[in-house]
Amino acid sequence: MEPSTWSGSLISSPERGGTQGPAPYFRRDFEVGDGLRRATLHVSALGIVEPYLNGARIGDEVLAPGWTSYRHRVGVREYDVTASVLAGANAIGAIVGEGWASGRLGWEGHREYWTDRPALFLQLTLVFDDRVETIATDSSFRVGEGAVLSGSLYDGEVYDARKEPAGWSTADFDDSSWRDAAVFDWPLAALTVDAAPPIRRTDERAPSSIVKQADGRYLVDFGQNFAGWVRITVNGQRGETVTLRHAETLTPAGTLEPATNRTAEATDRYTLRGEGPETWEPSFTFHGFRYVEIDGWPGELSPEQVTGVVVHTEMRRTGWFECSDPLVSRLHENALWSMRSNFVGVPSDCPQRDERLGWTGDLNAFAPTATLLYDVREVLGSWLADVAAEQQEKGYVPWAVPDVLPTPSAPTAIWSDVVISLPWALYQEHGDPAILERSYDSMTTFMRQVEGQLDGDSLWSSGFQFGDWLDPDAPYDEPSAGKTDRHLVASAYLCRTTRELADSARILGRTDDAAHFDQLADRVRAAFRREYLSESGRIVNETVTAYALAICFDLLDADQRRKSGDRLAQLVAQARFRISTGFAGTPYVTQALASTGHVDEAYLLLLQKESPSFLYPVTMGATTIWERWDSILPDGTLNESGMTSLNHYALGAVTSWLYEAVAGIRRLAPGYSRVRIGPQPGGGISWANAAHETAHGRIEVAWRIDGEAVSLDLALPHGVEAEVVLPLHPEGMIDVVAGGMHTWTYTVPGLGSDLERTLDTPLAQVAENRTLWYSVTAALERHFPGMALDPTQPGIVEMSIAMLLGHIPNVPDGVEDELRTLLSGRR
């Protein structure tokens, strides 16, 4: 609908003090004559709105209309309410909570970024046989208060059922004690029906355990960290109050640990009206939690009285994966749950603490994985519209959108260049050039801004950069101070985004722009190679991130790529296959290793369980992706850095490699019109299954190794061509197939067999199996720090582990048994 379609205005309580007090209740009576054919209700708010008509809640959305850059775009919801409108007397109304519009946002505790009070917009259009009548919010509406005493996104909701005015949204309610609503000055042109898709209740979880503590409080574990709230059914005396405190984890002593909430109270309070069983859930807040501590519960709490309600933006799931290693399968599920938890209105960093902002860098790092797991075109298309609006207003791409940051944002890699790489990722996934067209002005504006900041050597060498954010070796108080030169990171990412932009311009027929950005891409690539790369392929800043970016961003020639791949594998091995990368490098390390012939090393990195690693959080019971690799320490205590969210999706970006390499589904053309099916088995994983819903239909892959037998099953939608690289095939067979069901079975002689190795086996023979070699040498280094073994060194070649240990005094008990287990191949 066009702005000229809207009638009336936004309205609010006449008093300013609505931001921390009771939520305003709005209502109005109206009459309906005969001949009604259709009734359509449009609803919006600065805040969170619950609309009612004739005593009934309208729609099943929650947290509506979501969070947008309100000055530019305020979402409007449309409902067909024909069946709810009565002939004669009717009443329409709404409750509006503070939400994102006037509630506190960010870790600094500021409020009222957009408005000093919640405001409502309603427009009811009644179409009769001979006329159209419109009822819209204006000063004829009445405003009062009810049971919602407060509703803070961070701190929780306070609801006193005794104060709910019975029948307040019905026609026979007496509102004489209520006040006239005030017209609220807000441009109707900002109201738009094409904002983000709705937020809904998407799942429910029963408690996995309920423990009554010594002080009488109950501790409920829902078995999964998620975003949402708790629904309760309680029977007690009038005036009794039930308090629900939410947290992601427990202390080592088994009590609630709210530290990851920081200053967010995350506490809901419900006061009973005392008229029999009462069922309630909050409407104006949400929490990120796994555990809830319940205080003041009348009687004994039973499992059917508490339900975890999972909430996120409506998205269609498109990706499924599982494999023979349950920890890897759980890693995939953790990424999925973190994405669900952080797509509540906007793509946020975390759902639980005093932040929950739409950080551009977090999403940019995770975007290729997000497009595999869900169809995110609508939610991210809306968010990109907000990014573009804020960029146009402020002259830069904010690091978080909607922008509530205390300082202006500077152009940076990974964060600001989301305006290029996110549309490009969405285009690659769906093959729709309109995605690029909608963001094109934003893309080119950003790139021309950065182009003007390059130094005389065409390097992005000045200004603030986040670098390899949250590199595990960076100081806790300076997460941008990772090992990799931050301007190397910026220049590498610039090489990628200039090429993405040039290709986008070409796809859209912008030939002059394509030529310009092609030239710029060549220029910045040459500058990177000149500044950071030796002729042989060594990178001056020798870090895992630096090599991974150079390999994956096509900054090397063939010989350099081989040398860099070998050096990357060495660096990963030197780190004992523990993570040494942050936001910039983590999405690319396994891809860089596997694509340069180091599949074994990629799996060793994937399957490492020592911190920092992908699987360490899984071994510690994580059900979502953590902000830091060591957010919880081995003794069960929280990392005290202050940045210890247990529900951050960014570092789950390795999930895309599970689809592309472990399962073997790789896109060769935008929209998956051509694909490569090429699983790369390794790490002892004996089977994997994956499915992905593409623009052409569902692709399913299942492979299995059973002794010397290998099988591969492929379901391919019609209209898609697949190049199938049969895994481990003794002749390297490649097949090309069209849509349909396909199966391959074959034998790989000697598969699964290996020379028996013992403590007396020469080290040179141990080194023939790279996975075994790295496992054994990592164990030796762990027990004997500083020990570095080169199997090609004279004197080492024929030495066995038994001989090596014989030269070490006081070998600890258990070391030989551990090494025997590793050599036997048992996991």
Salt bridges, closest charged atoms under 4 A:
GLU15 OE2 - ARG179 NE 3.15
ASP29 OD1 - ARG27 NH2 2.69
GLU50 OE2 - ARG57 NE 3.49
ASP60 OD1 - ARG200 NH1 2.11
GLU61 OE1 - ARG77 NE 2.76
GLU78 OE1 - HIS42 NE2 2.84
GLU98 OE1 - ARG111 NH2 2.79
GLU108 OE1 - HIS110 ND1 3.88
GLU112 OE1 - ARG16 NH2 2.63
ASP116 OD2 - ARG16 NE 3.52
ASP116 OD1 - ARG117 NE 2.97
ASP130 OD1 - ARG131 NH1 2.87
GLU133 OE2 - ARG131 NE 2.82
ASP155 OD1 - ARG104 NH2 2.91
ASP160 OD2 - ARG162 NH2 2.80
ASP175 OD2 - ARG27 NH1 2.72
ASP180 OD1 - ARG142 NH1 2.76
GLU204 OE2 - ARG231 NH1 2.89
ASP215 OD2 - ARG217 NH2 2.52
ASP221 OD1 - ARG290 NE 2.79
ASP268 OD2 - HIS246 NE2 3.99
ASP268 OD2 - HIS287 NE2 2.95
GLU275 OE1 - ARG273 NE 3.77
GLU278 OE1 - ARG273 NH1 3.91
GLU281 OE1 - ARG201 NE 3.07
GLU281 OE2 - ARG231 NE 2.75
GLU293 OE1 - ARG217 NH1 3.14
GLU293 OE1 - ARG245 NH1 2.78
GLU300 OE2 - LYS212 NZ 2.95
GLU314 OE2 - ARG200 NE 2.63
ASP325 OD2 - ARG827 NH2 3.49
GLU333 OE2 - HIS332 ND1 3.11
ASP349 OD2 - ARG353 NH2 3.98
ASP349 OD2 - HIS648 NE2 3.98
ASP354 OD1 - ARG262 NE 2.79
GLU355 OE1 - ARG262 NH2 2.91
GLU355 OE1 - ARG353 NH2 2.81
ASP375 OD2 - ARG316 NH2 3.28
ASP375 OD2 - ARG377 NH2 2.64
ASP375 OD1 - HIS430 NE2 3.81
ASP386 OD1 - ARG73 NH1 2.72
GLU390 OE1 - LYS394 NZ 2.88
GLU393 OE1 - HIS72 NE2 2.75
ASP403 OD2 - LYS394 NZ 2.76
GLU429 OE1 - ARG667 NH1 3.66
GLU429 OE2 - HIS692 NE2 2.65
GLU437 OE2 - ARG510 NH2 2.50
GLU451 OE1 - HIS516 NE2 3.08
GLU451 OE2 - ARG523 NH2 3.61
ASP471 OD1 - LYS483 NZ 2.77
ASP473 OD2 - LYS483 NZ 2.76
GLU500 OE2 - ARG496 NE 3.73
ASP503 OD1 - ARG506 NH2 2.67
ASP513 OD1 - ARG448 NH2 3.12
ASP518 OD1 - ARG499 NH1 2.81
ASP518 OD2 - ARG506 NH1 2.61
ASP522 OD1 - ARG499 NH2 2.87
GLU542 OE2 - ARG538 NE 2.49
GLU542 OE1 - ARG567 NH2 3.00
ASP557 OD2 - ARG529 NH2 3.99
ASP566 OD2 - ARG562 NH1 3.90
ASP566 OD1 - HIS598 NE2 2.87
ASP600 OD2 - ARG770 NE 3.66
GLU601 OE2 - HIS598 ND1 3.55
GLU601 OE2 - ARG770 NH1 3.20
GLU610 OE1 - ARG576 NH2 3.17
GLU610 OE2 - ARG782 NH1 3.00
GLU627 OE1 - ARG353 NH1 2.77
GLU627 OE2 - HIS648 NE2 3.60
GLU693 OE2 - ARG698 NH1 3.01
GLU700 OE2 - ARG698 NE 2.93
GLU723 OE2 - ARG676 NE 2.56
ASP754 OD2 - ARG757 NH1 2.88
GLU768 OE1 - ARG757 NH2 3.87
GLU781 OE2 - ARG576 NH1 3.94
GLU816 OE1 - ARG820 NH2 3.36
ASP817 OD1 - ARG820 NH1 2.99
GLU818 OE2 - ARG782 NH2 2.24
GLU818 OE1 - HIS783 NE2 2.71
